Amino acid sequence: MTVRKYLLNISQNYSFAILRPVQSAILKRNAEVAWFIQGSNVNQAYFHSDEKVLHSVEEVMAYSPDAVLYPANIAPTFFPGINVAVFHGFDAGKLDKRGNNDHYKVRNCFDLYCTQGPESTVQFSKLAESHQTFSVKETGWCALDPLFQAKPFVTENNIPTILMCSTFSKHLTCAPHLFETVKRLSKTGKWRWLIQFHPKMNKTIVEQYKAIQNDYLTFVETDDVIPLLQQADVMVCDTSSVLIMFLLQHKPVVTFNNIAPKDYMLDIGDPNLLEATITQALSRPKELMDNIQRFINDTHPYQDGKSSQRVLDAVDEMLAGKNIPARKKPLNLLRQFKMRKQLNYWKFW
């Protein structure tokens, strides 16, 4: 029996937390798995001593994976194996420069999209029918398996925990706008604050928040946000897709100037409203919680911690000749030229 080979392709530190659940599922199937770093934004110290890392495209070619998994929007199409998109986050409503939803932009890089829930499946299935160059399988998001497998987190004291997360985009981030308010609230001891930002966040803002750490406020730098999601009772956020992960725990989120606020969020545009709105969120009003449950059903109803297994089942299905796209992907020469240049790989055979 042939042993399956998988390659986990990463370009950001947060990709470790997305793909390690898949790695665990692969190893349980007695298959082979290796990692490959694309670009220079990954801290190699995050690798575990028992993880296999390929250091060049030549090594990737020699390894010859059956499938390559990407928590990314674009990917090289010249690696061996099928290209599988597992997403780096949820649809947070972010738009590209042309005003189109970036989450549903087809870049002709993938053979298979493993969608997170009914809402994304519907959207990608429509795109698959139109393009006919990729297939879609609803699996749930592998990154959330640990969220639903772990035991509930128990805090050391009885005060509520507030997790503040923010995207790095200067047009969308809440961090600079809420700084003074968070600084003031943290000194009251009313709540415990955990602060975690996107790794691309402006360094000046990062240093500002680090400077106000105290007994009730901690700035956290991590490649795995899930333990923070489990600890917190309420999240404060903006338009970062991490807020969706938090909502899936059936916990409220307070957003600041969200670009498309929904009825399952408590959105504000004035920092002076932050304290009262957090208090409202902590009370878990019934209408809000009902709206959150409806959102969960549409976005990611899988809470069995087995999404990684479903991803591998979808890969096996395609490798067995099922759920195959009707047409081959277009060559997309310009994008792949740029990809080859980035990877400094020019062999074509």
VOPAGU-2260 file (C-alpha; in pm, 1 decimal, decimal comma):
REM VOPAGU-2260
SITE   aa  ch    i         X         Y         Z
SITE  MET   A    0       0,0       0,0       0,0
SITE  THR   A    1     137,1     341,0    -102,9
SITE  VAL   A    2     195,1     582,9     184,9
SITE  ARG   A    3      44,0     927,2     127,3
SITE  LYS   A    4     279,3    1226,4     139,6
SITE  TYR   A    5     157,4    1569,5     243,9
SITE  LEU   A    6     334,6    1905,0     233,4
SITE  LEU   A    7     231,0    2190,7     463,5
SITE  ASN   A    8     326,2    2517,4     293,4
SITE  ILE   A    9     342,4    2821,0     523,0
SITE  SER   A   10     434,5    3188,7     490,5
SITE  GLN   A   11     326,7    3335,3     828,8
SITE  ASN   A   12     375,4    3230,6    1191,8
SITE  TYR   A   13       0,9    3194,6    1245,8
SITE  SER   A   14       3,1    2913,1     988,9
SITE  PHE   A   15     150,6    2676,6    1247,7
SITE  ALA   A   16    -170,2    2680,4    1450,2
SITE  ILE   A   17    -378,6    2630,5    1135,0
SITE  LEU   A   18    -189,3    2329,4    1003,5
SITE  ARG   A   19     -68,8    2145,6    1313,1
SITE  PRO   A   20    -411,8    1984,3    1367,5
SITE  VAL   A   21    -386,6    1850,3    1011,4
SITE  GLN   A   22     -35,3    1725,9    1081,2
SITE  SER   A   23    -166,4    1532,9    1382,1
SITE  ALA   A   24    -443,7    1378,6    1169,9
SITE  ILE   A   25    -190,1    1283,8     899,7
SITE  LEU   A   26      38,6    1110,0    1148,5
SITE  LYS   A   27    -255,2     917,2    1295,8
SITE  ARG   A   28    -309,1     776,3     946,2
SITE  ASN   A   29      56,0     664,3     933,5
SITE  ALA   A   30     114,9     893,2     637,7
SITE  GLU   A   31     415,4    1122,4     577,4
SITE  VAL   A   32     416,2    1496,1     634,3
SITE  ALA   A   33     671,1    1773,2     581,9
SITE  TRP   A   34     675,8    2153,4     603,6
SITE  PHE   A   35     801,4    2412,9     358,1
SITE  ILE   A   36     850,9    2783,7     431,5
SITE  GLN   A   37     761,5    3030,6     159,2
SITE  GLY   A   38     902,3    3378,9     212,4
SITE  SER   A   39    1087,4    3527,6     510,1
SITE  ASN   A   40     810,7    3593,9     765,9
SITE  VAL   A   41     823,2    3260,7     948,4
SITE  ASN   A   42    1015,7    3219,5    1273,9
SITE  GLN   A   43    1184,7    2880,3    1235,6
SITE  ALA   A   44    1223,4    2856,3    1611,7
SITE  TYR   A   45     850,9    2770,4    1620,0
SITE  PHE   A   46     918,7    2431,2    1461,5
SITE  HIS   A   47     918,0    2131,3    1693,3
SITE  SER   A   48    1225,2    1908,5    1700,6
SITE  ASP   A   49    1033,5    1614,1    1553,2
SITE  GLU   A   50     886,1    1808,2    1257,5
SITE  LYS   A   51    1032,1    1750,3     912,4
SITE  VAL   A   52    1120,1    2071,9     728,2
SITE  LEU   A   53    1216,6    2097,4     361,2
SITE  HIS   A   54    1452,4    2388,2     294,7
SITE  SER   A   55    1442,4    2424,8     -83,2
SITE  VAL   A   56    1215,6    2373,2    -382,6
SITE  GLU   A   57    1455,6    2100,4    -495,8
SITE  GLU   A   58    1380,3    1914,2    -172,4
SITE  VAL   A   59    1007,4    1960,8    -231,9
SITE  MET   A   60    1039,6    1813,5    -579,6
SITE  ALA   A   61    1236,4    1517,2    -445,2
SITE  TYR   A   62     981,6    1463,8    -166,8
SITE  SER   A   63     705,4    1463,7    -432,0
SITE  PRO   A   64     396,7    1520,1    -214,0
SITE  ASP   A   65      56,2    1386,5    -313,5
SITE  ALA   A   66    -106,3    1703,0    -180,0
SITE  VAL   A   67      12,5    2047,3     -68,5
SITE  LEU   A   68    -198,8    2232,1     189,0
SITE  TYR   A   69    -199,0    2612,9     194,9
SITE  PRO   A   70    -348,9    2852,3     450,9
SITE  ALA   A   71    -302,8    3121,0     185,9
SITE  ASN   A   72    -467,1    3298,5    -107,6
SITE  ILE   A   73    -201,1    3217,8    -367,0
SITE  ALA   A   74      27,0    2922,1    -427,8
SITE  PRO   A   75     282,0    2788,9    -677,0
SITE  THR   A   76     120,5    2553,7    -924,2
SITE  PHE   A   77     441,2    2376,0   -1024,7
SITE  PHE   A   78     487,6    2172,2    -704,8
SITE  PRO   A   79     396,9    1801,9    -729,2
SITE  GLY   A   80      56,3    1697,8    -601,3
SITE  ILE   A   81    -281,1    1868,6    -578,7
SITE  ASN   A   82    -307,0    2216,3    -429,1
SITE  VAL   A   83    -550,2    2237,2    -136,4
SITE  ALA   A   84    -676,0    2566,6       7,8
SITE  VAL   A   85    -757,8    2547,1     379,4
SITE  PHE   A   86    -780,6    2925,5     438,6
SITE  HIS   A   87    -593,4    3152,5     678,2
SITE  GLY   A   88    -913,0    3287,8     833,4
SITE  PHE   A   89   -1284,0    3343,6     787,0
SITE  ASP   A   90   -1467,0    3589,1     565,9
SITE  ALA   A   91   -1449,2    3910,7     766,6
SITE  GLY   A   92   -1599,7    4120,4     487,6
SITE  LYS   A   93   -1269,6    4276,7     379,8
SITE  LEU   A   94   -1268,7    4421,8      28,1
SITE  ASP   A   95    -990,8    4444,9    -227,4
SITE  LYS   A   96    -893,7    4766,7    -409,4
SITE  ARG   A   97   -1179,6    4715,2    -655,6
SITE  GLY   A   98   -1439,2    4675,2    -381,8
SITE  ASN   A   99   -1474,7    4298,1    -420,4
SITE  ASN   A  100   -1480,4    4054,5    -127,6
SITE  ASP   A  101   -1123,5    3927,0    -109,8
SITE  HIS   A  102   -1223,4    3599,7      59,4
SITE  TYR   A  103   -1401,7    3478,1    -254,3
SITE  LYS   A  104   -1142,0    3584,7    -509,9
SITE  VAL   A  105   -1030,5    3299,0    -738,2
SITE  ARG   A  106    -661,7    3322,2    -828,2
SITE  ASN   A  107    -634,1    2996,9   -1026,6
SITE  CYS   A  108    -390,9    2836,5    -780,4
SITE  PHE   A  109    -593,7    2557,7    -620,2
SITE  ASP   A  110    -745,9    2225,6    -720,2
SITE  LEU   A  111    -955,7    2188,6    -404,4
SITE  TYR   A  112   -1112,0    2434,1    -159,8
SITE  CYS   A  113   -1196,9    2287,0     181,6
SITE  THR   A  114   -1471,3    2522,1     295,5
SITE  GLN   A  115   -1555,8    2606,8     654,2
SITE  GLY   A  116   -1936,3    2592,5     659,3
SITE  PRO   A  117   -2260,2    2629,2     459,5
SITE  GLU   A  118   -2217,0    2999,7     383,7
SITE  SER   A  119   -1868,9    2968,5     232,7
SITE  THR   A  120   -1961,9    2642,4      59,1
SITE  VAL   A  121   -2247,9    2810,8    -127,4
SITE  GLN   A  122   -2021,2    3094,6    -243,5
SITE  PHE   A  123   -1732,4    2873,7    -355,9
SITE  SER   A  124   -1965,6    2621,2    -518,9
SITE  LYS   A  125   -2104,5    2900,9    -737,5
SITE  LEU   A  126   -1749,6    2999,5    -831,2
SITE  ALA   A  127   -1657,8    2635,9    -900,9
SITE  GLU   A  128   -1957,1    2599,6   -1132,4
SITE  SER   A  129   -1849,6    2912,6   -1318,2
SITE  HIS   A  130   -1474,9    2841,5   -1343,1
SITE  GLN   A  131   -1487,3    2458,0   -1354,0
SITE  THR   A  132   -1115,1    2449,9   -1264,5
SITE  PHE   A  133   -1141,3    2354,8    -896,6
SITE  SER   A  134   -1358,4    2147,1    -665,7
SITE  VAL   A  135   -1520,1    2227,4    -332,0
SITE  LYS   A  136   -1572,6    2015,6     -22,8
SITE  GLU   A  137   -1721,4    2135,1     304,0
SITE  THR   A  138   -1499,4    2014,1     587,6
SITE  GLY   A  139   -1496,9    2277,1     861,3
SITE  TRP   A  140   -1177,0    2465,3     940,4
SITE  CYS   A  141    -887,2    2249,5    1059,9
SITE  ALA   A  142    -745,4    2533,0    1273,7
SITE  LEU   A  143   -1044,1    2508,4    1508,3
SITE  ASP   A  144   -1007,3    2140,7    1597,1
SITE  PRO   A  145    -811,7    2220,6    1917,3
SITE  LEU   A  146   -1072,9    2480,8    2012,8
SITE  PHE   A  147   -1338,3    2209,5    2032,4
SITE  GLN   A  148   -1115,6    1928,5    2158,4
SITE  ALA   A  149    -969,8    2108,6    2459,4
SITE  LYS   A  150   -1131,3    2123,9    2800,9
SITE  PRO   A  151   -1288,5    2459,3    2894,5
SITE  PHE   A  152   -1039,1    2703,2    3040,5
SITE  VAL   A  153   -1081,3    2791,5    3409,1
SITE  THR   A  154    -961,1    3138,1    3512,3
SITE  GLU   A  155    -768,1    3194,8    3833,7
SITE  ASN   A  156   -1007,3    3457,9    3967,8
SITE  ASN   A  157   -1366,7    3559,9    3924,4
SITE  ILE   A  158   -1320,1    3880,8    3726,2
SITE  PRO   A  159   -1414,9    3863,1    3356,7
SITE  THR   A  160   -1142,0    3839,8    3093,7
SITE  ILE   A  161   -1148,6    4070,1    2792,6
SITE  LEU   A  162    -944,1    3972,5    2486,7
SITE  MET   A  163    -856,0    4258,1    2252,4
SITE  CYS   A  164    -743,8    4162,3    1901,8
SITE  SER   A  165    -683,8    4388,9    1604,4
SITE  THR   A  166    -594,6    4374,7    1238,4
SITE  PHE   A  167    -288,4    4562,0    1112,2
SITE  SER   A  168    -457,3    4768,9     839,9
SITE  LYS   A  169    -437,0    5136,4     934,7
SITE  HIS   A  170    -783,6    5188,4     784,3
SITE  LEU   A  171    -943,7    4907,1     985,2
SITE  THR   A  172    -748,6    4871,8    1309,5
SITE  CYS   A  173    -910,8    4967,3    1638,1
SITE  ALA   A  174    -583,1    4966,2    1832,4
SITE  PRO   A  175    -482,3    5335,3    1812,5
SITE  HIS   A  176    -839,4    5456,2    1863,7
SITE  LEU   A  177    -902,5    5252,6    2178,2
SITE  PHE   A  178    -559,6    5290,4    2337,9
SITE  GLU   A  179    -641,0    5558,9    2593,9
SITE  THR   A  180    -971,1    5395,6    2687,7
SITE  VAL   A  181    -816,4    5051,6    2734,0
SITE  LYS   A  182    -531,5    5205,9    2931,5
SITE  ARG   A  183    -780,8    5371,7    3167,3
SITE  LEU   A  184   -1005,9    5065,6    3203,3
SITE  SER   A  185    -713,6    4833,5    3274,5
SITE  LYS   A  186    -616,2    5042,0    3577,2
SITE  THR   A  187    -957,0    4995,9    3741,0
SITE  GLY   A  188    -907,4    4622,9    3800,9
SITE  LYS   A  189   -1266,0    4567,0    3690,6
SITE  TRP   A  190   -1161,7    4324,0    3417,2
SITE  ARG   A  191    -856,7    4127,1    3315,4
SITE  TRP   A  192    -722,2    4233,0    2973,4
SITE  LEU   A  193    -533,2    4020,0    2719,8
SITE  ILE   A  194    -399,8    4207,3    2415,5
SITE  GLN   A  195    -301,2    4023,0    2096,6
SITE  PHE   A  196    -241,7    4181,1    1756,7
SITE  HIS   A  197    -182,7    4064,8    1400,4
SITE  PRO   A  198     191,6    3999,8    1346,2
SITE  LYS   A  199     202,8    4278,6    1086,5
SITE  MET   A  200      73,6    4538,4    1332,4
SITE  ASN   A  201     257,6    4872,4    1334,6
SITE  LYS   A  202     550,3    4836,2    1577,3
SITE  THR   A  203     485,6    5174,0    1737,2
SITE  ILE   A  204     134,4    5066,3    1836,4
SITE  VAL   A  205     267,6    4735,4    1968,2
SITE  GLU   A  206     518,4    4916,9    2188,5
SITE  GLN   A  207     248,2    5152,2    2318,7
SITE  TYR   A  208      38,3    4861,4    2443,3
SITE  LYS   A  209     338,5    4677,4    2585,0
SITE  ALA   A  210     424,8    4988,7    2783,3
SITE  ILE   A  211      89,3    4989,0    2968,1
SITE  GLN   A  212     106,4    4631,0    3093,1
SITE  ASN   A  213       5,1    4597,6    3457,0
SITE  ASP   A  214    -152,6    4348,3    3697,3
SITE  TYR   A  215    -470,6    4352,8    3487,3
SITE  LEU   A  216    -334,2    4391,3    3132,8
SITE  THR   A  217     -99,4    4153,4    2949,5
SITE  PHE   A  218      30,9    4188,3    2595,1
SITE  VAL   A  219      62,4    3842,3    2438,0
SITE  GLU   A  220     282,9    3747,4    2143,3
SITE  THR   A  221     198,5    3400,0    2019,1
SITE  ASP   A  222     160,2    3184,6    1709,0
SITE  ASP   A  223    -148,5    3018,5    1860,6
SITE  VAL   A  224    -444,0    3236,9    1956,9
SITE  ILE   A  225    -674,2    2950,2    2057,9
SITE  PRO   A  226    -577,2    2941,3    2429,2
SITE  LEU   A  227    -655,8    3314,2    2443,0
SITE  LEU   A  228    -994,6    3260,0    2280,4
SITE  GLN   A  229   -1073,8    2997,1    2542,0
SITE  GLN   A  230    -974,8    3218,6    2834,5
SITE  ALA   A  231   -1176,2    3526,4    2741,4
SITE  ASP   A  232   -1539,7    3604,8    2816,0
SITE  VAL   A  233   -1571,3    3890,5    2564,7
SITE  MET   A  234   -1361,2    4000,1    2268,6
SITE  VAL   A  235   -1291,6    4357,6    2160,1
SITE  CYS   A  236   -1200,4    4371,8    1793,1
SITE  ASP   A  237   -1246,1    4556,0    1461,0
SITE  THR   A  238   -1269,3    4377,5    1124,7
SITE  SER   A  239   -1018,1    4101,3    1192,5
SITE  SER   A  240   -1142,3    3752,6    1104,1
SITE  VAL   A  241   -1027,7    3628,2    1445,8
SITE  LEU   A  242   -1353,7    3765,3    1585,2
SITE  ILE   A  243   -1536,2    3490,0    1397,0
SITE  MET   A  244   -1332,2    3223,8    1575,3
SITE  PHE   A  245   -1434,4    3381,5    1904,7
SITE  LEU   A  246   -1803,1    3397,0    1813,1
SITE  LEU   A  247   -1800,3    3025,3    1729,9
SITE  GLN   A  248   -1755,8    2959,1    2101,8
SITE  HIS   A  249   -2094,0    3128,6    2154,7
SITE  LYS   A  250   -1923,7    3429,2    2313,1
SITE  PRO   A  251   -2000,3    3798,8    2240,6
SITE  VAL   A  252   -1776,7    4036,9    2046,7
SITE  VAL   A  253   -1763,4    4416,0    2072,1
SITE  THR   A  254   -1637,0    4566,3    1744,8
SITE  PHE   A  255   -1507,7    4915,2    1673,3
SITE  ASN   A  256   -1599,4    5058,8    1332,2
SITE  ASN   A  257   -1647,9    4717,1    1174,0
SITE  ILE   A  258   -1678,3    4767,1     796,8
SITE  ALA   A  259   -1996,1    4556,8     781,1
SITE  PRO   A  260   -2144,2    4523,7    1132,8
SITE  LYS   A  261   -2398,7    4246,5    1179,1
SITE  ASP   A  262   -2665,1    4170,5    1437,7
SITE  TYR   A  263   -2440,3    3911,7    1604,3
SITE  MET   A  264   -2188,5    4186,4    1694,5
SITE  LEU   A  265   -2208,2    4487,3    1923,8
SITE  ASP   A  266   -2050,7    4759,1    1709,8
SITE  ILE   A  267   -1948,0    5103,6    1832,3
SITE  GLY   A  268   -1785,9    5405,6    1671,5
SITE  ASP   A  269   -1702,4    5600,5    1986,4
SITE  PRO   A  270   -1431,9    5485,0    2232,7
SITE  ASN   A  271   -1638,6    5636,0    2514,7
SITE  LEU   A  272   -1897,5    5361,4    2458,0
SITE  LEU   A  273   -1650,6    5078,2    2507,3
SITE  GLU   A  274   -1700,5    5022,0    2880,3
SITE  ALA   A  275   -2081,5    5020,4    2867,0
SITE  THR   A  276   -2083,8    4793,8    2560,9
SITE  ILE   A  277   -1848,2    4541,1    2720,4
SITE  THR   A  278   -2078,2    4538,0    3023,3
SITE  GLN   A  279   -2372,5    4471,9    2791,1
SITE  ALA   A  280   -2182,7    4188,6    2620,6
SITE  LEU   A  281   -2096,7    4027,3    2955,0
SITE  SER   A  282   -2469,0    4015,2    3036,1
SITE  ARG   A  283   -2518,2    3793,8    2726,1
SITE  PRO   A  284   -2854,9    3937,8    2615,8
SITE  LYS   A  285   -3083,3    3672,3    2468,2
SITE  GLU   A  286   -3139,0    3836,3    2129,8
SITE  LEU   A  287   -2766,5    3877,3    2076,1
SITE  MET   A  288   -2692,1    3517,4    2176,5
SITE  ASP   A  289   -2967,6    3387,4    1945,8
SITE  ASN   A  290   -2813,4    3584,9    1660,1
SITE  ILE   A  291   -2471,5    3439,9    1740,4
SITE  GLN   A  292   -2612,3    3086,9    1731,6
SITE  ARG   A  293   -2766,5    3149,3    1389,8
SITE  PHE   A  294   -2431,9    3282,5    1269,0
SITE  ILE   A  295   -2255,3    2968,7    1396,8
SITE  ASN   A  296   -2500,1    2745,7    1208,6
SITE  ASP   A  297   -2425,0    2927,7     883,1
SITE  THR   A  298   -2051,4    2977,7     924,2
SITE  HIS   A  299   -1902,2    2677,9    1103,6
SITE  PRO   A  300   -2146,0    2430,8    1259,0
SITE  TYR   A  301   -1875,1    2169,0    1316,6
SITE  GLN   A  302   -1785,4    2144,7    1684,6
SITE  ASP   A  303   -1664,0    1785,3    1690,8
SITE  GLY   A  304   -1293,7    1871,0    1646,4
SITE  LYS   A  305   -1269,1    1650,3    1336,9
SITE  SER   A  306   -1237,1    1902,1    1053,5
SITE  SER   A  307    -877,6    1794,1     983,7
SITE  GLN   A  308    -997,0    1439,0     927,3
SITE  ARG   A  309   -1258,1    1565,9     681,1
SITE  VAL   A  310    -988,8    1764,2     495,6
SITE  LEU   A  311    -780,9    1447,8     453,0
SITE  ASP   A  312   -1090,2    1253,8     342,6
SITE  ALA   A  313   -1152,5    1521,1      76,9
SITE  VAL   A  314    -791,1    1492,0     -42,1
SITE  ASP   A  315    -817,7    1112,1     -55,5
SITE  GLU   A  316   -1137,7    1143,2    -256,3
SITE  MET   A  317    -972,3    1363,6    -519,1
SITE  LEU   A  318    -659,0    1146,2    -534,9
SITE  ALA   A  319    -890,2     849,3    -593,6
SITE  GLY   A  320   -1029,5    1022,1    -902,6
SITE  LYS   A  321   -1349,3    1159,9    -750,4
SITE  ASN   A  322   -1466,2    1522,0    -726,3
SITE  ILE   A  323   -1223,7    1613,8   -1005,2
SITE  PRO   A  324   -1255,3    1959,4   -1170,2
SITE  ALA   A  325   -1392,3    1953,4   -1524,2
SITE  ARG   A  326   -1109,2    2166,7   -1664,4
SITE  LYS   A  327    -741,2    2227,7   -1593,5
SITE  LYS   A  328    -634,1    2547,5   -1421,7
SITE  PRO   A  329    -528,6    2830,3   -1656,8
SITE  LEU   A  330    -153,4    2882,1   -1672,7
SITE  ASN   A  331    -160,6    3230,3   -1516,6
SITE  LEU   A  332     191,6    3294,6   -1642,4
SITE  LEU   A  333     252,1    3632,0   -1476,0
SITE  ARG   A  334     159,8    3516,2   -1123,5
SITE  GLN   A  335     357,4    3194,2   -1156,6
SITE  PHE   A  336     657,5    3383,4   -1297,7
SITE  LYS   A  337     650,2    3600,0    -984,6
SITE  MET   A  338     618,7    3286,5    -770,7
SITE  ARG   A  339     917,6    3122,4    -939,0
SITE  LYS   A  340    1116,3    3442,6    -895,6
SITE  GLN   A  341    1030,2    3454,6    -525,3
SITE  LEU   A  342    1132,4    3091,4    -482,1
SITE  ASN   A  343    1428,7    3125,8    -721,5
SITE  TYR   A  344    1329,7    2812,0    -908,4
SITE  TRP   A  345    1347,3    2799,5   -1288,5
SITE  LYS   A  346    1339,4    2429,9   -1380,6
SITE  PHE   A  347    1043,8    2340,9   -1602,1
SITE  TRP   A  348    1078,6    1963,7   -1614,0
